[in-house]
Each structure stands twice: as C-alpha cells, then as structure tokens.
Amino acid sequence: MSRTLAKHRQGRSSLRDPLLSNRDWRRLRIWYSKHGRCLPWRSKATPWSILLAETLLHRTGANVVQDLYPLARKVFASPESIIMKKDRWIAMLHKAGLFWRARIFVSACENLVRQYGGHVPSEGKQLKSLPGVGHYTASAVRCFGFGHREFITDTNTIRLVGRIAGKRLTPSNHRTKSVQTLIARLSDKGRPPLAKDNYALLDLAATVCKPQVPMCHKCPLRSQCYTAQIRKG
C-alpha cells in the first residue's frame, strides 16, 4: 500500500469539497462535446418521452434501452396509447426482461389521463405522486423534459461526487441529507445544472468514472478529484 493511500485510510481531514469551479465546468463541457453519448431519448426530448425513457432505464443499462426505446417511442406516443395498447406494452417489456415495471407504468399513465388530462405535470410533487415515479425520475423529467435546473441523484452521480470528495457513499442512501448535500455541491455558479451539464456528469460517470476501474487519466475533473490524486500518488 502506498504511503498516500495509507494516509487516506487513516483519516479524512483532507477530503475535498466537490464544488466545481468555472474552469472545471469548462473542462467538463469540452469533454462532453467530444465524448458525450448519443442516446436516442436525448434527441427531441419532451416530458412524455423522458418519462417513458426513464421508466425503461430504471435499473437497466442504457445499452439495452437504446435498442428498445425508438420502437417504444413510436408505438406509445402518449399515456393514452399505453392504456389503449396495454397488452402490447406489457409484452414488449416482458420480452426485454422488464416485466415488473410494465404494469405499474400503466397505472401511472391512468393517473396522468385521469388527473392531468394526459399531460405530464412539471412539478416535482405531482410527478412523485405517480405510481413508480421517485425523486430521480421526477428530477430527470423536470430537467430533460421541461428544461428546469435540477440536481440529478443516481448511482452514477453519487459515485462521481463521492470520488471527487474522497468519501465512500452508498447509493441506497440517496435520500439522506449527507448525500444530497454533496450532490448539491455539483452546482453551476451556485445553481443546479441544466440538462446538457447533467448529461455531461452522467456520461463522465458512466464512461470514465466507472464503478470498478475508473480511468482517472481521461477525466477532465482529475485535478479536482481526491480519488484521482490518491491513485496518482
């Protein structure tokens, strides 16, 4: 074990504040312009298309969903279409191994039609009142569908902010104040990020700051990251 790593394990006094500077954001945006993923639900996004995509993405890899999404988007163009073609929707998700979330999304669509006239609401509280919609999906719909600034808290961003700060975080504790406080440090001049910047954070975590072997040498935030400095040492 290196002396640097041993020191890291003995104490946490040198943990970093994960607040990103203007320079960090510039580097991240340049990286994203070159290496960001071209995922189908990011093109011509609407509140409904993002809700549909996030339902498919829940605990499922983007590589699986990017093959399924285009057909789902074409066939199920609205909450009403999910209800009218319920059997086809359930069969499609069952074939993809996503059967458990198919029926609960039908219930969510029924609520959308009954309570909101088939429109996806923009308020977080209303979104989270829908069956199967948690805080992450609500934030994603508000950010990527409506264009609101939002902090996106999922496994990827939790891992990213934990490594920058040098603190071990458990994704299952995503609702805790400590995790939410750290995620809030990934701000843009004190404000939550816009859609493109959130996509940059998600893509960086998914393709560079990987769960098992992070590629710190490729990371545009490595000079700010506690873990990258430890690994270098």
C-alpha positions as semicolon CSV with decimal commas, in nm:
position;residue;x (nm);y (nm);z (nm)
1;M;0,000;0,000;0,000
2;S;0,139;0,344;-0,089
3;R;0,201;0,600;0,186
4;T;-0,054;0,830;0,025
5;L;-0,323;0,564;0,027
6;A;-0,237;0,463;0,383
7;K;-0,271;0,823;0,495
8;H;-0,605;0,842;0,316
9;R;-0,734;0,540;0,506
10;Q;-0,611;0,666;0,842
11;G;-0,801;0,992;0,832
12;R;-1,040;1,205;0,635
13;S;-0,916;1,552;0,725
14;S;-0,800;1,623;0,370
15;L;-1,126;1,543;0,195
16;R;-1,209;1,776;-0,090
17;D;-1,507;1,999;-0,140
18;P;-1,666;1,866;-0,462
19;L;-1,775;2,217;-0,565
20;L;-1,682;2,258;-0,930
21;S;-1,513;2,580;-1,038
22;N;-1,583;2,766;-1,361
23;R;-1,266;2,609;-1,502
24;D;-1,389;2,262;-1,403
25;W;-1,718;2,324;-1,583
26;R;-1,537;2,446;-1,895
27;R;-1,323;2,131;-1,900
28;L;-1,625;1,910;-1,845
29;R;-1,821;2,080;-2,123
30;I;-1,533;2,047;-2,367
31;W;-1,501;1,679;-2,275
32;Y;-1,876;1,626;-2,323
33;S;-1,874;1,795;-2,664
34;K;-1,620;1,534;-2,778
35;H;-1,715;1,223;-2,582
36;G;-2,080;1,258;-2,478
37;R;-2,307;0,965;-2,560
38;C;-2,561;0,998;-2,843
39;L;-2,862;0,832;-2,683
40;P;-3,196;0,836;-2,868
41;W;-3,408;0,982;-2,586
42;R;-3,189;1,291;-2,574
43;S;-3,299;1,397;-2,922
44;K;-3,622;1,596;-2,949
45;A;-3,699;1,531;-2,583
46;T;-4,042;1,602;-2,440
47;P;-4,175;1,549;-2,087
48;W;-4,354;1,234;-2,206
49;S;-4,056;1,091;-2,395
50;I;-3,829;1,144;-2,094
51;L;-4,081;0,982;-1,858
52;L;-4,103;0,688;-2,095
53;A;-3,726;0,661;-2,129
54;E;-3,660;0,688;-1,755
55;T;-3,917;0,416;-1,691
56;L;-3,725;0,187;-1,925
57;L;-3,388;0,294;-1,782
58;H;-3,475;0,225;-1,419
59;R;-3,213;-0,029;-1,306
60;T;-3,143;-0,111;-1,671
61;G;-2,834;-0,026;-1,875
62;A;-2,851;0,242;-2,143
63;N;-2,713;-0,009;-2,396
64;V;-3,027;-0,222;-2,350
65;V;-3,272;0,067;-2,359
66;Q;-3,125;0,242;-2,664
67;D;-3,232;-0,055;-2,876
68;L;-3,580;-0,070;-2,722
69;Y;-3,662;0,299;-2,691
70;P;-3,709;0,402;-3,059
71;L;-3,987;0,147;-3,116
72;A;-4,144;0,219;-2,777
73;R;-4,144;0,591;-2,852
74;K;-4,306;0,533;-3,191
75;V;-4,575;0,292;-3,074
76;F;-4,652;0,461;-2,741
77;A;-4,671;0,830;-2,823
78;S;-4,877;0,928;-2,518
79;P;-5,012;0,799;-2,186
80;E;-5,339;0,718;-2,364
81;S;-5,158;0,489;-2,606
82;I;-5,009;0,290;-2,318
83;I;-5,359;0,232;-2,183
84;M;-5,511;0,152;-2,521
85;K;-5,228;-0,085;-2,615
86;K;-5,165;-0,219;-2,267
87;D;-5,114;-0,580;-2,376
88;R;-4,857;-0,480;-2,637
89;W;-4,674;-0,261;-2,384
90;I;-4,659;-0,541;-2,129
91;A;-4,547;-0,792;-2,393
92;M;-4,270;-0,559;-2,513
93;L;-4,129;-0,510;-2,165
94;H;-4,168;-0,875;-2,075
95;K;-3,959;-0,971;-2,379
96;A;-3,690;-0,725;-2,269
97;G;-3,691;-0,863;-1,915
98;L;-3,856;-0,552;-1,774
99;F;-4,192;-0,707;-1,692
100;W;-4,204;-0,595;-1,329
101;R;-4,229;-0,225;-1,420
102;A;-4,475;-0,263;-1,709
103;R;-4,795;-0,277;-1,504
104;I;-4,702;-0,001;-1,262
105;F;-4,635;0,230;-1,556
106;V;-4,982;0,153;-1,688
107;S;-5,114;0,273;-1,352
108;A;-4,904;0,589;-1,381
109;C;-5,048;0,656;-1,727
110;E;-5,400;0,605;-1,597
111;N;-5,329;0,867;-1,330
112;L;-5,189;1,104;-1,594
113;V;-5,506;1,074;-1,800
114;R;-5,740;1,096;-1,503
115;Q;-5,570;1,377;-1,312
116;Y;-5,380;1,576;-1,574
117;G;-5,567;1,519;-1,899
118;G;-5,288;1,303;-2,037
119;H;-5,022;1,570;-1,984
120;V;-4,706;1,513;-1,780
121;P;-4,700;1,764;-1,490
122;S;-4,393;1,979;-1,433
123;E;-4,399;1,999;-1,054
124;G;-4,187;1,751;-0,863
125;K;-4,455;1,678;-0,604
126;Q;-4,709;1,595;-0,874
127;L;-4,463;1,376;-1,061
128;K;-4,370;1,182;-0,746
129;S;-4,738;1,118;-0,678
130;L;-4,746;0,895;-0,988
131;P;-4,705;0,520;-0,924
132;G;-4,344;0,413;-0,967
133;V;-4,204;0,765;-1,001
134;G;-3,937;0,851;-0,747
135;H;-3,727;1,160;-0,691
136;Y;-3,471;1,069;-0,959
137;T;-3,728;1,021;-1,235
138;A;-3,911;1,335;-1,127
139;S;-3,588;1,537;-1,142
140;A;-3,498;1,385;-1,480
141;V;-3,838;1,474;-1,628
142;R;-3,818;1,829;-1,494
143;C;-3,462;1,877;-1,621
144;F;-3,451;1,686;-1,950
145;G;-3,819;1,721;-2,040
146;F;-3,908;2,069;-1,917
147;G;-3,566;2,237;-1,910
148;H;-3,558;2,315;-1,538
149;R;-3,235;2,324;-1,344
150;E;-3,213;2,011;-1,128
151;F;-2,966;1,809;-0,928
152;I;-2,973;1,453;-1,062
153;T;-2,909;1,199;-0,787
154;D;-2,849;0,847;-0,910
155;T;-2,586;0,574;-0,878
156;N;-2,359;0,748;-1,129
157;T;-2,362;1,098;-0,982
158;I;-2,331;0,960;-0,627
159;R;-2,021;0,765;-0,727
160;L;-1,877;1,066;-0,907
161;V;-1,927;1,313;-0,622
162;G;-1,807;1,058;-0,367
163;R;-1,481;1,008;-0,553
164;I;-1,426;1,379;-0,601
165;A;-1,482;1,437;-0,229
166;G;-1,292;1,124;-0,125
167;K;-1,589;0,990;0,067
168;R;-1,743;0,646;0,038
169;L;-2,112;0,687;-0,037
170;T;-2,379;0,420;-0,059
171;P;-2,625;0,471;-0,349
172;S;-2,906;0,319;-0,142
173;N;-2,869;0,618;0,092
174;H;-2,954;0,860;-0,189
175;R;-3,226;1,029;0,017
176;T;-3,001;1,111;0,314
177;K;-2,905;1,468;0,388
178;S;-2,532;1,393;0,363
179;V;-2,562;1,256;0,008
180;Q;-2,798;1,531;-0,103
181;T;-2,564;1,795;0,040
182;L;-2,269;1,658;-0,156
183;I;-2,469;1,629;-0,478
184;A;-2,575;1,992;-0,433
185;R;-2,206;2,090;-0,448
186;L;-2,209;1,987;-0,816
187;S;-2,358;2,325;-0,890
188;D;-2,311;2,572;-1,171
189;K;-2,232;2,906;-1,005
190;G;-2,448;2,809;-0,710
191;R;-2,737;2,682;-0,922
192;P;-2,844;2,328;-1,018
193;P;-2,713;2,220;-1,359
194;L;-2,911;2,245;-1,680
195;A;-2,986;1,938;-1,895
196;K;-2,666;1,939;-2,103
197;D;-2,444;1,968;-1,796
198;N;-2,632;1,690;-1,618
199;Y;-2,584;1,471;-1,924
200;A;-2,213;1,553;-1,907
201;L;-2,195;1,446;-1,542
202;L;-2,387;1,124;-1,612
203;D;-2,173;1,038;-1,915
204;L;-1,849;1,110;-1,733
205;A;-1,951;0,878;-1,450
206;A;-2,073;0,606;-1,688
207;T;-1,779;0,601;-1,928
208;V;-1,478;0,731;-1,731
209;C;-1,551;0,723;-1,358
210;K;-1,654;0,358;-1,382
211;P;-1,759;0,155;-1,077
212;Q;-1,466;-0,089;-1,069
213;V;-1,172;0,068;-1,252
214;P;-1,205;0,445;-1,304
215;M;-0,999;0,587;-1,590
216;C;-0,873;0,886;-1,395
217;H;-0,615;0,979;-1,658
218;K;-0,901;1,058;-1,901
219;C;-1,109;1,259;-1,657
220;P;-1,143;1,636;-1,711
221;L;-1,202;1,677;-1,336
222;R;-0,897;1,483;-1,219
223;S;-0,720;1,788;-1,077
224;Q;-1,023;1,850;-0,855
225;C;-1,076;1,484;-0,762
226;Y;-0,947;1,342;-0,433
227;T;-0,957;0,985;-0,561
228;A;-0,764;1,068;-0,879
229;Q;-0,490;1,229;-0,673
230;I;-0,473;0,928;-0,441
231;R;-0,450;0,688;-0,735
232;K;-0,179;0,900;-0,894
233;G;0,014;0,900;-0,568
